[in-house]
Amino acid sequence: MELSDAIGKATSKASGKAIEAELKKKNGKAVWEIEVLADSGKVVEVDVDADTGDVVDSETQKK
């Protein structure tokens, strides 16, 4: 999956603007880890499976 597609998935999950993206390996799988500055002002980290495009995890970052 291309980064631009992964960002689209992440910003659909957490409405806002992507501010950082990194390709990582988690649990043996390639995952796009994308930080989204949500419309609420909070930063949400969204993990998107790089092979399937599925959102596999999301969490609001603590300040």
C-alpha positions in Angstrom: 0.0 0.0 0.0 1.3 3.4 -0.9 1.8 6.0 1.8 -0.9 8.3 0.3 -3.5 5.6 0.5 -2.5 4.8 4.1 -2.8 8.5 5.0 -6.3 8.4 3.5 -7.3 5.4 5.7 -5.8 7.1 8.8 -7.5 10.4 8.3 -10.8 8.6 7.7 -10.3 6.9 11.1 -9.3 10.1 12.9 -10.6 13.1 11.1 -7.8 15.6 10.8 -4.4 16.2 9.1 -1.5 13.7 9.0 1.5 15.2 10.6 4.0 12.3 10.6 4.2 8.9 9.0 6.7 6.0 9.4 6.8 2.5 8.0 7.5 0.1 10.9 7.4 -3.6 11.6 5.0 -4.7 14.3 4.3 -8.3 15.2 6.1 -9.4 12.1 4.0 -7.2 9.8 4.8 -4.0 7.9 2.6 -1.2 9.3 2.3 2.4 8.4 2.3 4.3 11.7 0.6 7.6 11.0 0.1 10.5 13.5 -3.0 12.6 12.8 -3.6 16.0 14.3 -7.4 15.5 14.9 -9.9 18.2 14.5 -10.3 18.0 18.3 -6.6 19.2 18.6 -5.4 15.8 19.9 -2.8 13.7 18.2 -4.0 10.2 17.3 -1.7 7.5 16.2 -3.2 5.2 13.6 -1.6 2.0 12.4 -2.5 0.8 8.9 -1.4 -2.6 7.6 0.9 -1.9 4.7 -0.2 -5.1 2.8 -4.0 -5.1 3.4 -4.8 -1.4 4.1 -6.7 -2.3 7.2 -6.6 0.0 10.2 -5.1 -2.4 12.8 -4.9 0.0 15.8 -5.4 3.6 16.9 -4.8 5.5 20.1 -4.9 9.1 21.3 -1.4 10.2 22.3 -1.0 11.5 25.8 0.6 14.9 26.2 
